[in-house]
Amino acid sequence: MFGLDIIYYQLILVGVFAVATIVGYLLIKNVPSLLHTPLMSGMNALSGITVLGALATSAILFKESIILSIVLGSLAIALAMINVVGGFDVTDRMLAMIAKKKAKNQGLIYLLLGIVSAGVVALIIWLPFINNDATKEYVYLIASVVLTFGVLIGIAMMSKVNISKIGNRVSAVCMLLAIALTIVYNSIYGVWTLYIGIVLGTLIGLVFARKVKMIQMPQMVALLNGLGGAASALVGGFAMAGIGSGFDVFSKITASLALAVGMITLIGSLVAAGKLHKILPQKPIVFKAHQLWTIGSIVLTIAAVVAYCILAKEGANGTIAVLITLITLFSSLFGFVFTIRVGGADMPITISLLNSLSGVAGAIAGLAINDLLLVSVGGIVGASGLLLTQIMCKAMNRSLGAILLGNTAKQSKPQQAKTIEVSKKNDQKTTTQENPAAMLKTAKEVIIVPGYGMAI
């Protein structure tokens, strides 16, 4: 690509991932507690950027087997689209309760969004008519850079209450344009099996987002995040089988890691959703020799990844199938034992960490199949999710290590009710913590943050 040998292009992708990670980490430093859950949900939707990899690999699979493309390819696309559509819609519902006031210069912001979007659409429409490969690649690069900056701006806006809803919509528009760009750039708009996954994922995502009750938002975010991890795992599995990727060392490492991290995200998110929905016990579950299970499963996962990198080669289908199975099993075991020991009250933080892993899985999948846009957005989501996890830990006065080790927060000794002064214009009214009804009565405005009550 861009006239470069594959190794140099891969190094550029690693550099893009590093820069995107740093920028993403610095992006949401000052996000208020009010926006923790919606921001986590919005970044979870962005982790569905894996759909770009699913589209590209599914199109390649179509050339080899239409049935496999319909079954596996459409499944990967549908899982990612459920995450994308459901995630953005759920986030919009939550922000509608918080960002009630019309943002200053809202009309101007939407106008600028429309102008930039129209420019990207023009580039996408132009792509099929470009005969020169180098020019086509540079047009793709320009569009990718614009969309990456759009995602950055969207996340930054989502960390400000008054413009958070606009930020979510900016990110959603960027995601839509990224999907269109990928389909047109790779000239796969004639692969009809792609649209099965897109339509199914969109419909299921909308149903999930509209049907879920507000008090069920945390487990819904966890479930959607798990589906995004599953999509990354499928793309990684495709790449391990040589679909959309090669068998050079770099591709083998990134493909196997994408599968492993994707499965950890999937199983961990399902356990988190199960605990929040009370399908699983909410208290921390610690098995006998739990630490040994945790260390053993991650060591076995790494060993299987190393074995794949050494043994996998073109034509060794049986060996590849066995190693894909082993990596799937070992990483799933780690995702389970890693999450099951976390208590239900700490699950919002665990979900945020898993959301970060979902972004990392998408970025690694992008490295495996050499997808620039997937690498950049995945890196941003991964780093932003990690920083949000740290911010939430600080808000709860908890350490991430203590949470992941299943150490519940220490209960403080009962204290006598404190008197709280609530001012309203010229007259003062006094109430106590034992009488919240009085506090609500004297408050000018009350905001209920979905799901965050479990965290604090």
TORKOL-4160 file (C-alpha; in steps of 0.2 Angstrom, whole numbers, padded with zeros to 4 digits, m for minus):
456
<pt num="1" X="0000" Y="0000" Z="0000"/>
<pt num="2" X="0006" Y="0018" Z="m0004"/>
<pt num="3" X="0020" Y="0009" Z="m0014"/>
<pt num="4" X="0028" Y="0003" Z="0002"/>
<pt num="5" X="0034" Y="m0015" Z="0006"/>
<pt num="6" X="0022" Y="m0024" Z="0018"/>
<pt num="7" X="0034" Y="m0023" Z="0032"/>
<pt num="8" X="0036" Y="m0004" Z="0031"/>
<pt num="9" X="0017" Y="m0002" Z="0030"/>
<pt num="10" X="0015" Y="m0013" Z="0045"/>
<pt num="11" X="0027" Y="m0003" Z="0055"/>
<pt num="12" X="0017" Y="0013" Z="0050"/>
<pt num="13" X="0002" Y="0004" Z="0057"/>
<pt num="14" X="0010" Y="0001" Z="0074"/>
<pt num="15" X="0015" Y="0019" Z="0074"/>
<pt num="16" X="m0003" Y="0024" Z="0071"/>
<pt num="17" X="m0009" Y="0013" Z="0085"/>
<pt num="18" X="0004" Y="0021" Z="0097"/>
<pt num="19" X="m0001" Y="0039" Z="0093"/>
<pt num="20" X="m0020" Y="0035" Z="0093"/>
<pt num="21" X="m0017" Y="0026" Z="0110"/>
<pt num="22" X="m0008" Y="0042" Z="0117"/>
<pt num="23" X="m0021" Y="0054" Z="0110"/>
<pt num="24" X="m0036" Y="0043" Z="0116"/>
<pt num="25" X="m0028" Y="0042" Z="0134"/>
<pt num="26" X="m0027" Y="0061" Z="0135"/>
<pt num="27" X="m0044" Y="0064" Z="0128"/>
<pt num="28" X="m0056" Y="0063" Z="0143"/>
<pt num="29" X="m0046" Y="0068" Z="0157"/>
<pt num="30" X="m0059" Y="0079" Z="0165"/>
<pt num="31" X="m0075" Y="0069" Z="0162"/>
<pt num="32" X="m0088" Y="0072" Z="0176"/>
<pt num="33" X="m0095" Y="0058" Z="0185"/>
<pt num="34" X="m0112" Y="0061" Z="0178"/>
<pt num="35" X="m0105" Y="0056" Z="0161"/>
<pt num="36" X="m0096" Y="0040" Z="0166"/>
<pt num="37" X="m0109" Y="0027" Z="0161"/>
<pt num="38" X="m0115" Y="0036" Z="0145"/>
<pt num="39" X="m0097" Y="0039" Z="0139"/>
<pt num="40" X="m0093" Y="0021" Z="0143"/>
<pt num="41" X="m0108" Y="0016" Z="0132"/>
<pt num="42" X="m0103" Y="0028" Z="0118"/>
<pt num="43" X="m0085" Y="0021" Z="0117"/>
<pt num="44" X="m0092" Y="0003" Z="0118"/>
<pt num="45" X="m0102" Y="0008" Z="0102"/>
<pt num="46" X="m0086" Y="0014" Z="0094"/>
<pt num="47" X="m0077" Y="m0002" Z="0098"/>
<pt num="48" X="m0089" Y="m0010" Z="0085"/>
<pt num="49" X="m0077" Y="m0002" Z="0072"/>
<pt num="50" X="m0072" Y="m0020" Z="0071"/>
<pt num="51" X="m0086" Y="m0021" Z="0058"/>
<pt num="52" X="m0074" Y="m0014" Z="0045"/>
<pt num="53" X="m0063" Y="m0029" Z="0047"/>
<pt num="54" X="m0078" Y="m0041" Z="0047"/>
<pt num="55" X="m0083" Y="m0033" Z="0030"/>
<pt num="56" X="m0066" Y="m0035" Z="0022"/>
<pt num="57" X="m0063" Y="m0053" Z="0028"/>
<pt num="58" X="m0081" Y="m0058" Z="0024"/>
<pt num="59" X="m0079" Y="m0052" Z="0006"/>
<pt num="60" X="m0063" Y="m0062" Z="0004"/>
<pt num="61" X="m0072" Y="m0077" Z="0011"/>
<pt num="62" X="m0086" Y="m0074" Z="m0002"/>
<pt num="63" X="m0074" Y="m0078" Z="m0016"/>
<pt num="64" X="m0070" Y="m0095" Z="m0008"/>
<pt num="65" X="m0086" Y="m0101" Z="m0001"/>
<pt num="66" X="m0103" Y="m0092" Z="m0002"/>
<pt num="67" X="m0110" Y="m0103" Z="0012"/>
<pt num="68" X="m0096" Y="m0098" Z="0024"/>
<pt num="69" X="m0098" Y="m0080" Z="0020"/>
<pt num="70" X="m0116" Y="m0081" Z="0023"/>
<pt num="71" X="m0114" Y="m0090" Z="0040"/>
<pt num="72" X="m0097" Y="m0084" Z="0047"/>
<pt num="73" X="m0095" Y="m0068" Z="0038"/>
<pt num="74" X="m0113" Y="m0062" Z="0041"/>
<pt num="75" X="m0112" Y="m0067" Z="0059"/>
<pt num="76" X="m0096" Y="m0057" Z="0062"/>
<pt num="77" X="m0104" Y="m0041" Z="0053"/>
<pt num="78" X="m0120" Y="m0043" Z="0063"/>
<pt num="79" X="m0112" Y="m0045" Z="0080"/>
<pt num="80" X="m0102" Y="m0029" Z="0076"/>
<pt num="81" X="m0117" Y="m0020" Z="0070"/>
<pt num="82" X="m0128" Y="m0024" Z="0085"/>
<pt num="83" X="m0114" Y="m0017" Z="0095"/>
<pt num="84" X="m0113" Y="m0001" Z="0085"/>
<pt num="85" X="m0131" Y="0003" Z="0082"/>
<pt num="86" X="m0137" Y="m0003" Z="0099"/>
<pt num="87" X="m0123" Y="0006" Z="0108"/>
<pt num="88" X="m0126" Y="0023" Z="0100"/>
<pt num="89" X="m0145" Y="0022" Z="0102"/>
<pt num="90" X="m0143" Y="0017" Z="0121"/>
<pt num="91" X="m0130" Y="0031" Z="0123"/>
<pt num="92" X="m0142" Y="0043" Z="0115"/>
<pt num="93" X="m0156" Y="0038" Z="0127"/>
<pt num="94" X="m0145" Y="0040" Z="0142"/>
<pt num="95" X="m0139" Y="0057" Z="0137"/>
<pt num="96" X="m0157" Y="0063" Z="0133"/>
<pt num="97" X="m0159" Y="0062" Z="0152"/>
<pt num="98" X="m0144" Y="0072" Z="0156"/>
<pt num="99" X="m0141" Y="0085" Z="0142"/>
<pt num="100" X="m0158" Y="0092" Z="0142"/>
<pt num="101" X="m0153" Y="0110" Z="0138"/>
<pt num="102" X="m0150" Y="0115" Z="0120"/>
<pt num="103" X="m0131" Y="0117" Z="0118"/>
<pt num="104" X="m0124" Y="0134" Z="0114"/>
<pt num="105" X="m0121" Y="0136" Z="0095"/>
<pt num="106" X="m0129" Y="0119" Z="0092"/>
<pt num="107" X="m0135" Y="0124" Z="0075"/>
<pt num="108" X="m0118" Y="0129" Z="0070"/>
<pt num="109" X="m0110" Y="0113" Z="0076"/>
<pt num="110" X="m0123" Y="0103" Z="0066"/>
<pt num="111" X="m0120" Y="0114" Z="0050"/>
<pt num="112" X="m0101" Y="0110" Z="0052"/>
<pt num="113" X="m0104" Y="0092" Z="0054"/>
<pt num="114" X="m0115" Y="0092" Z="0038"/>
<pt num="115" X="m0102" Y="0101" Z="0028"/>
<pt num="116" X="m0088" Y="0089" Z="0033"/>
<pt num="117" X="m0099" Y="0074" Z="0031"/>
<pt num="118" X="m0103" Y="0080" Z="0013"/>
<pt num="119" X="m0085" Y="0082" Z="0009"/>
<pt num="120" X="m0081" Y="0064" Z="0015"/>
<pt num="121" X="m0096" Y="0057" Z="0005"/>
<pt num="122" X="m0090" Y="0066" Z="m0010"/>
<pt num="123" X="m0073" Y="0057" Z="m0008"/>
<pt num="124" X="m0082" Y="0041" Z="m0006"/>
<pt num="125" X="m0092" Y="0043" Z="m0022"/>
<pt num="126" X="m0076" Y="0048" Z="m0031"/>
<pt num="127" X="m0066" Y="0033" Z="m0026"/>
<pt num="128" X="m0074" Y="0020" Z="m0039"/>
<pt num="129" X="m0069" Y="0032" Z="m0053"/>
<pt num="130" X="m0051" Y="0034" Z="m0049"/>
<pt num="131" X="m0040" Y="0023" Z="m0060"/>
<pt num="132" X="m0023" Y="0027" Z="m0052"/>
<pt num="133" X="m0020" Y="0016" Z="m0037"/>
<pt num="134" X="m0009" Y="0028" Z="m0029"/>
<pt num="135" X="m0022" Y="0042" Z="m0030"/>
<pt num="136" X="m0035" Y="0030" Z="m0024"/>
<pt num="137" X="m0025" Y="0026" Z="m0008"/>
<pt num="138" X="m0021" Y="0044" Z="m0004"/>
<pt num="139" X="m0040" Y="0048" Z="m0006"/>
<pt num="140" X="m0044" Y="0034" Z="0006"/>
<pt num="141" X="m0030" Y="0040" Z="0018"/>
<pt num="142" X="m0037" Y="0058" Z="0018"/>
<pt num="143" X="m0055" Y="0051" Z="0022"/>
<pt num="144" X="m0048" Y="0040" Z="0035"/>
<pt num="145" X="m0039" Y="0054" Z="0044"/>
<pt num="146" X="m0055" Y="0065" Z="0043"/>
<pt num="147" X="m0065" Y="0051" Z="0051"/>
<pt num="148" X="m0052" Y="0048" Z="0064"/>
<pt num="149" X="m0052" Y="0066" Z="0069"/>
<pt num="150" X="m0071" Y="0066" Z="0069"/>
<pt num="151" X="m0071" Y="0051" Z="0082"/>
<pt num="152" X="m0058" Y="0061" Z="0093"/>
<pt num="153" X="m0069" Y="0076" Z="0092"/>
<pt num="154" X="m0085" Y="0066" Z="0096"/>
<pt num="155" X="m0077" Y="0058" Z="0111"/>
<pt num="156" X="m0070" Y="0075" Z="0117"/>
<pt num="157" X="m0088" Y="0082" Z="0116"/>
<pt num="158" X="m0095" Y="0068" Z="0125"/>
<pt num="159" X="m0085" Y="0072" Z="0140"/>
<pt num="160" X="m0094" Y="0089" Z="0141"/>
<pt num="161" X="m0112" Y="0088" Z="0148"/>
<pt num="162" X="m0120" Y="0102" Z="0137"/>
<pt num="163" X="m0113" Y="0095" Z="0120"/>
<pt num="164" X="m0112" Y="0076" Z="0125"/>
<pt num="165" X="m0127" Y="0072" Z="0115"/>
<pt num="166" X="m0120" Y="0080" Z="0099"/>
<pt num="167" X="m0104" Y="0071" Z="0102"/>
<pt num="168" X="m0112" Y="0054" Z="0102"/>
<pt num="169" X="m0120" Y="0059" Z="0085"/>
<pt num="170" X="m0104" Y="0065" Z="0078"/>
<pt num="171" X="m0096" Y="0048" Z="0082"/>
<pt num="172" X="m0111" Y="0039" Z="0075"/>
<pt num="173" X="m0110" Y="0048" Z="0059"/>
<pt num="174" X="m0091" Y="0045" Z="0058"/>
<pt num="175" X="m0095" Y="0026" Z="0060"/>
<pt num="176" X="m0108" Y="0026" Z="0046"/>
<pt num="177" X="m0096" Y="0035" Z="0034"/>
<pt num="178" X="m0082" Y="0023" Z="0039"/>
<pt num="179" X="m0092" Y="0008" Z="0034"/>
<pt num="180" X="m0097" Y="0016" Z="0018"/>
<pt num="181" X="m0079" Y="0020" Z="0015"/>
<pt num="182" X="m0073" Y="0003" Z="0018"/>
<pt num="183" X="m0086" Y="m0005" Z="0006"/>
<pt num="184" X="m0082" Y="0007" Z="m0008"/>
<pt num="185" X="m0063" Y="0007" Z="m0006"/>
<pt num="186" X="m0062" Y="m0012" Z="m0006"/>
<pt num="187" X="m0074" Y="m0013" Z="m0021"/>
<pt num="188" X="m0085" Y="m0025" Z="m0011"/>
<pt num="189" X="m0102" Y="m0017" Z="m0014"/>
<pt num="190" X="m0107" Y="m0031" Z="m0025"/>
<pt num="191" X="m0104" Y="m0044" Z="m0012"/>
<pt num="192" X="m0123" Y="m0047" Z="m0007"/>
<pt num="193" X="m0119" Y="m0057" Z="0009"/>
<pt num="194" X="m0112" Y="m0042" Z="0017"/>
<pt num="195" X="m0129" Y="m0034" Z="0018"/>
<pt num="196" X="m0137" Y="m0049" Z="0027"/>
<pt num="197" X="m0126" Y="m0045" Z="0042"/>
<pt num="198" X="m0128" Y="m0026" Z="0041"/>
<pt num="199" X="m0147" Y="m0027" Z="0040"/>
<pt num="200" X="m0149" Y="m0040" Z="0054"/>
<pt num="201" X="m0136" Y="m0032" Z="0065"/>
<pt num="202" X="m0145" Y="m0015" Z="0063"/>
<pt num="203" X="m0162" Y="m0022" Z="0067"/>
<pt num="204" X="m0157" Y="m0032" Z="0082"/>
<pt num="205" X="m0147" Y="m0018" Z="0089"/>
<pt num="206" X="m0162" Y="m0006" Z="0087"/>
<pt num="207" X="m0173" Y="m0018" Z="0096"/>
<pt num="208" X="m0161" Y="m0021" Z="0110"/>
<pt num="209" X="m0159" Y="m0002" Z="0113"/>
<pt num="210" X="m0177" Y="0002" Z="0112"/>
<pt num="211" X="m0183" Y="m0012" Z="0123"/>
<pt num="212" X="m0171" Y="m0011" Z="0137"/>
<pt num="213" X="m0177" Y="m0002" Z="0153"/>
<pt num="214" X="m0166" Y="0012" Z="0159"/>
<pt num="215" X="m0161" Y="0002" Z="0175"/>
<pt num="216" X="m0155" Y="m0012" Z="0164"/>
<pt num="217" X="m0143" Y="m0001" Z="0154"/>
<pt num="218" X="m0127" Y="m0007" Z="0163"/>
<pt num="219" X="m0130" Y="m0025" Z="0158"/>
<pt num="220" X="m0135" Y="m0020" Z="0141"/>
<pt num="221" X="m0119" Y="m0011" Z="0138"/>
<pt num="222" X="m0109" Y="m0026" Z="0145"/>
<pt num="223" X="m0119" Y="m0037" Z="0133"/>
<pt num="224" X="m0116" Y="m0026" Z="0118"/>
<pt num="225" X="m0097" Y="m0025" Z="0122"/>
<pt num="226" X="m0096" Y="m0044" Z="0123"/>
<pt num="227" X="m0104" Y="m0044" Z="0105"/>
<pt num="228" X="m0090" Y="m0032" Z="0099"/>
<pt num="229" X="m0077" Y="m0044" Z="0107"/>
<pt num="230" X="m0085" Y="m0058" Z="0098"/>
<pt num="231" X="m0084" Y="m0049" Z="0081"/>
<pt num="232" X="m0065" Y="m0045" Z="0084"/>
<pt num="233" X="m0062" Y="m0064" Z="0089"/>
<pt num="234" X="m0070" Y="m0069" Z="0073"/>
<pt num="235" X="m0060" Y="m0057" Z="0062"/>
<pt num="236" X="m0044" Y="m0063" Z="0072"/>
<pt num="237" X="m0049" Y="m0081" Z="0068"/>
<pt num="238" X="m0052" Y="m0077" Z="0049"/>
<pt num="239" X="m0034" Y="m0069" Z="0049"/>
<pt num="240" X="m0027" Y="m0084" Z="0058"/>
<pt num="241" X="m0034" Y="m0095" Z="0044"/>
<pt num="242" X="m0026" Y="m0083" Z="0031"/>
<pt num="243" X="m0042" Y="m0075" Z="0026"/>
<pt num="244" X="m0038" Y="m0056" Z="0024"/>
<pt num="245" X="m0020" Y="m0059" Z="0031"/>
<pt num="246" X="m0004" Y="m0068" Z="0027"/>
<pt num="247" X="0007" Y="m0080" Z="0037"/>
<pt num="248" X="0022" Y="m0068" Z="0040"/>
<pt num="249" X="0027" Y="m0066" Z="0059"/>
<pt num="250" X="0018" Y="m0049" Z="0061"/>
<pt num="251" X="0002" Y="m0055" Z="0054"/>
<pt num="252" X="0002" Y="m0071" Z="0064"/>
<pt num="253" X="0006" Y="m0062" Z="0081"/>
<pt num="254" X="m0008" Y="m0049" Z="0078"/>
<pt num="255" X="m0021" Y="m0062" Z="0072"/>
<pt num="256" X="m0019" Y="m0074" Z="0086"/>
<pt num="257" X="m0019" Y="m0059" Z="0099"/>
<pt num="258" X="m0035" Y="m0052" Z="0091"/>
<pt num="259" X="m0043" Y="m0069" Z="0094"/>
<pt num="260" X="m0037" Y="m0071" Z="0112"/>
<pt num="261" X="m0042" Y="m0053" Z="0117"/>
<pt num="262" X="m0058" Y="m0054" Z="0108"/>
<pt num="263" X="m0063" Y="m0070" Z="0117"/>
<pt num="264" X="m0058" Y="m0063" Z="0134"/>
<pt num="265" X="m0069" Y="m0048" Z="0131"/>
<pt num="266" X="m0083" Y="m0059" Z="0125"/>
<pt num="267" X="m0083" Y="m0071" Z="0140"/>
<pt num="268" X="m0079" Y="m0057" Z="0153"/>
<pt num="269" X="m0093" Y="m0046" Z="0147"/>
<pt num="270" X="m0106" Y="m0060" Z="0147"/>
<pt num="271" X="m0101" Y="m0064" Z="0165"/>
<pt num="272" X="m0102" Y="m0045" Z="0170"/>
<pt num="273" X="m0119" Y="m0044" Z="0161"/>
<pt num="274" X="m0125" Y="m0060" Z="0170"/>
<pt num="275" X="m0120" Y="m0053" Z="0187"/>
<pt num="276" X="m0128" Y="m0037" Z="0184"/>
<pt num="277" X="m0144" Y="m0045" Z="0178"/>
<pt num="278" X="m0143" Y="m0057" Z="0193"/>
<pt num="279" X="m0142" Y="m0072" Z="0182"/>
<pt num="280" X="m0126" Y="m0076" Z="0191"/>
<pt num="281" X="m0122" Y="m0072" Z="0210"/>
<pt num="282" X="m0117" Y="m0054" Z="0212"/>
<pt num="283" X="m0105" Y="m0057" Z="0226"/>
<pt num="284" X="m0087" Y="m0061" Z="0221"/>
<pt num="285" X="m0084" Y="m0080" Z="0217"/>
<pt num="286" X="m0067" Y="m0086" Z="0222"/>
<pt num="287" X="m0063" Y="m0104" Z="0217"/>
<pt num="288" X="m0051" Y="m0115" Z="0226"/>
<pt num="289" X="m0033" Y="m0111" Z="0219"/>
<pt num="290" X="m0041" Y="m0096" Z="0210"/>
<pt num="291" X="m0025" Y="m0087" Z="0207"/>
<pt num="292" X="m0018" Y="m0103" Z="0200"/>
<pt num="293" X="m0032" Y="m0104" Z="0187"/>
<pt num="294" X="m0030" Y="m0086" Z="0182"/>
<pt num="295" X="m0011" Y="m0087" Z="0180"/>
<pt num="296" X="m0012" Y="m0105" Z="0172"/>
<pt num="297" X="m0026" Y="m0099" Z="0159"/>
<pt num="298" X="m0016" Y="m0084" Z="0153"/>
<pt num="299" X="0000" Y="m0094" Z="0152"/>
<pt num="300" X="m0008" Y="m0107" Z="0142"/>
<pt num="301" X="m0016" Y="m0094" Z="0131"/>
<pt num="302" X="0001" Y="m0086" Z="0128"/>
<pt num="303" X="0009" Y="m0103" Z="0124"/>
<pt num="304" X="m0005" Y="m0107" Z="0111"/>
<pt num="305" X="m0001" Y="m0090" Z="0103"/>
<pt num="306" X="0017" Y="m0094" Z="0102"/>
<pt num="307" X="0014" Y="m0111" Z="0096"/>
<pt num="308" X="0003" Y="m0104" Z="0082"/>
<pt num="309" X="0016" Y="m0091" Z="0077"/>
<pt num="310" X="0029" Y="m0105" Z="0076"/>
<pt num="311" X="0019" Y="m0119" Z="0068"/>
<pt num="312" X="0006" Y="m0110" Z="0057"/>
<pt num="313" X="0010" Y="m0109" Z="0038"/>
<pt num="314" X="0000" Y="m0109" Z="0022"/>
<pt num="315" X="m0008" Y="m0126" Z="0019"/>
<pt num="316" X="m0007" Y="m0132" Z="0037"/>
<pt num="317" X="m0026" Y="m0131" Z="0040"/>
<pt num="318" X="m0027" Y="m0145" Z="0053"/>
<pt num="319" X="m0013" Y="m0137" Z="0064"/>
<pt num="320" X="m0021" Y="m0120" Z="0062"/>
<pt num="321" X="m0038" Y="m0127" Z="0067"/>
<pt num="322" X="m0032" Y="m0135" Z="0082"/>
<pt num="323" X="m0022" Y="m0119" Z="0088"/>
<pt num="324" X="m0037" Y="m0108" Z="0085"/>
<pt num="325" X="m0048" Y="m0120" Z="0096"/>
<pt num="326" X="m0034" Y="m0120" Z="0109"/>
<pt num="327" X="m0033" Y="m0101" Z="0110"/>
<pt num="328" X="m0052" Y="m0099" Z="0110"/>
<pt num="329" X="m0053" Y="m0111" Z="0125"/>
<pt num="330" X="m0039" Y="m0105" Z="0135"/>
<pt num="331" X="m0043" Y="m0086" Z="0133"/>
<pt num="332" X="m0061" Y="m0090" Z="0137"/>
<pt num="333" X="m0056" Y="m0098" Z="0153"/>
<pt num="334" X="m0046" Y="m0083" Z="0158"/>
<pt num="335" X="m0060" Y="m0071" Z="0154"/>
<pt num="336" X="m0071" Y="m0081" Z="0165"/>
<pt num="337" X="m0060" Y="m0083" Z="0180"/>
<pt num="338" X="m0054" Y="m0065" Z="0178"/>
<pt num="339" X="m0072" Y="m0058" Z="0179"/>
<pt num="340" X="m0081" Y="m0070" Z="0191"/>
<pt num="341" X="m0071" Y="m0065" Z="0206"/>
<pt num="342" X="m0077" Y="m0047" Z="0204"/>
<pt num="343" X="m0092" Y="m0042" Z="0214"/>
<pt num="344" X="m0108" Y="m0035" Z="0206"/>
<pt num="345" X="m0106" Y="m0017" Z="0214"/>
<pt num="346" X="m0089" Y="m0016" Z="0205"/>
<pt num="347" X="m0095" Y="m0022" Z="0188"/>
<pt num="348" X="m0097" Y="m0005" Z="0180"/>
<pt num="349" X="m0078" Y="m0003" Z="0182"/>
<pt num="350" X="m0075" Y="m0020" Z="0175"/>
<pt num="351" X="m0086" Y="m0017" Z="0160"/>
<pt num="352" X="m0076" Y="m0001" Z="0157"/>
<pt num="353" X="m0060" Y="m0011" Z="0157"/>
<pt num="354" X="m0067" Y="m0024" Z="0146"/>
<pt num="355" X="m0073" Y="m0010" Z="0134"/>
<pt num="356" X="m0055" Y="m0004" Z="0133"/>
<pt num="357" X="m0050" Y="m0022" Z="0129"/>
<pt num="358" X="m0063" Y="m0023" Z="0115"/>
<pt num="359" X="m0055" Y="m0007" Z="0107"/>
<pt num="360" X="m0038" Y="m0015" Z="0109"/>
<pt num="361" X="m0045" Y="m0031" Z="0101"/>
<pt num="362" X="m0052" Y="m0021" Z="0086"/>
<pt num="363" X="m0035" Y="m0012" Z="0084"/>
<pt num="364" X="m0025" Y="m0028" Z="0084"/>
<pt num="365" X="m0037" Y="m0036" Z="0072"/>
<pt num="366" X="m0034" Y="m0020" Z="0061"/>
<pt num="367" X="m0015" Y="m0023" Z="0062"/>
<pt num="368" X="m0018" Y="m0041" Z="0057"/>
<pt num="369" X="m0028" Y="m0037" Z="0041"/>
<pt num="370" X="m0018" Y="m0020" Z="0038"/>
<pt num="371" X="m0034" Y="m0009" Z="0040"/>
<pt num="372" X="m0028" Y="0009" Z="0044"/>
<pt num="373" X="m0045" Y="0016" Z="0050"/>
<pt num="374" X="m0048" Y="0000" Z="0061"/>
<pt num="375" X="m0031" Y="0002" Z="0070"/>
<pt num="376" X="m0033" Y="0021" Z="0073"/>
<pt num="377" X="m0051" Y="0021" Z="0080"/>
<pt num="378" X="m0048" Y="0005" Z="0090"/>
<pt num="379" X="m0032" Y="0012" Z="0098"/>
<pt num="380" X="m0042" Y="0028" Z="0103"/>
<pt num="381" X="m0056" Y="0018" Z="0111"/>
<pt num="382" X="m0044" Y="0006" Z="0120"/>
<pt num="383" X="m0034" Y="0020" Z="0128"/>
<pt num="384" X="m0049" Y="0031" Z="0132"/>
<pt num="385" X="m0058" Y="0016" Z="0140"/>
<pt num="386" X="m0043" Y="0013" Z="0151"/>
<pt num="387" X="m0042" Y="0031" Z="0157"/>
<pt num="388" X="m0061" Y="0031" Z="0160"/>
<pt num="389" X="m0058" Y="0015" Z="0170"/>
<pt num="390" X="m0045" Y="0024" Z="0181"/>
<pt num="391" X="m0056" Y="0039" Z="0183"/>
<pt num="392" X="m0071" Y="0028" Z="0189"/>
<pt num="393" X="m0059" Y="0019" Z="0201"/>
<pt num="394" X="m0054" Y="0036" Z="0208"/>
<pt num="395" X="m0072" Y="0041" Z="0210"/>
<pt num="396" X="m0076" Y="0026" Z="0220"/>
<pt num="397" X="m0060" Y="0027" Z="0230"/>
<pt num="398" X="m0055" Y="0010" Z="0225"/>
<pt num="399" X="m0040" Y="0003" Z="0216"/>
<pt num="400" X="m0042" Y="m0007" Z="0200"/>
<pt num="401" X="m0031" Y="m0021" Z="0207"/>
<pt num="402" X="m0042" Y="m0023" Z="0222"/>
<pt num="403" X="m0057" Y="m0024" Z="0211"/>
<pt num="404" X="m0050" Y="m0037" Z="0200"/>
<pt num="405" X="m0044" Y="m0047" Z="0214"/>
<pt num="406" X="m0062" Y="m0048" Z="0221"/>
<pt num="407" X="m0058" Y="m0037" Z="0237"/>
<pt num="408" X="m0075" Y="m0029" Z="0242"/>
<pt num="409" X="m0075" Y="m0011" Z="0248"/>
<pt num="410" X="m0073" Y="m0010" Z="0267"/>
<pt num="411" X="m0089" Y="m0005" Z="0275"/>
<pt num="412" X="m0087" Y="0010" Z="0286"/>
<pt num="413" X="m0095" Y="0011" Z="0303"/>
<pt num="414" X="m0112" Y="0018" Z="0305"/>
<pt num="415" X="m0112" Y="0037" Z="0308"/>
<pt num="416" X="m0125" Y="0048" Z="0315"/>
<pt num="417" X="m0135" Y="0057" Z="0302"/>
<pt num="418" X="m0126" Y="0073" Z="0296"/>
<pt num="419" X="m0136" Y="0089" Z="0294"/>
<pt num="420" X="m0135" Y="0096" Z="0276"/>
<pt num="421" X="m0140" Y="0114" Z="0272"/>
<pt num="422" X="m0150" Y="0117" Z="0256"/>
<pt num="423" X="m0152" Y="0135" Z="0250"/>
<pt num="424" X="m0166" Y="0141" Z="0239"/>
<pt num="425" X="m0165" Y="0159" Z="0235"/>
<pt num="426" X="m0167" Y="0169" Z="0251"/>
<pt num="427" X="m0174" Y="0156" Z="0263"/>
<pt num="428" X="m0164" Y="0141" Z="0270"/>
<pt num="429" X="m0171" Y="0124" Z="0272"/>
<pt num="430" X="m0163" Y="0110" Z="0283"/>
<pt num="431" X="m0164" Y="0092" Z="0280"/>
<pt num="432" X="m0154" Y="0076" Z="0285"/>
<pt num="433" X="m0147" Y="0061" Z="0276"/>
<pt num="434" X="m0161" Y="0051" Z="0284"/>
<pt num="435" X="m0174" Y="0061" Z="0275"/>
<pt num="436" X="m0170" Y="0061" Z="0256"/>
<pt num="437" X="m0188" Y="0066" Z="0251"/>
<pt num="438" X="m0185" Y="0083" Z="0259"/>
<pt num="439" X="m0169" Y="0085" Z="0250"/>
<pt num="440" X="m0178" Y="0081" Z="0233"/>
<pt num="441" X="m0192" Y="0092" Z="0237"/>
<pt num="442" X="m0181" Y="0107" Z="0240"/>
<pt num="443" X="m0169" Y="0103" Z="0225"/>
<pt num="444" X="m0171" Y="0114" Z="0209"/>
<pt num="445" X="m0166" Y="0100" Z="0198"/>
<pt num="446" X="m0163" Y="0081" Z="0200"/>
<pt num="447" X="m0153" Y="0070" Z="0188"/>
<pt num="448" X="m0154" Y="0051" Z="0189"/>
<pt num="449" X="m0138" Y="0043" Z="0181"/>
<pt num="450" X="m0143" Y="0026" Z="0174"/>
<pt num="451" X="m0132" Y="0012" Z="0181"/>
<pt num="452" X="m0119" Y="0023" Z="0190"/>
<pt num="453" X="m0128" Y="0021" Z="0207"/>
<pt num="454" X="m0121" Y="0003" Z="0208"/>
<pt num="455" X="m0103" Y="0011" Z="0206"/>
<pt num="456" X="m0105" Y="0023" Z="0220"/>
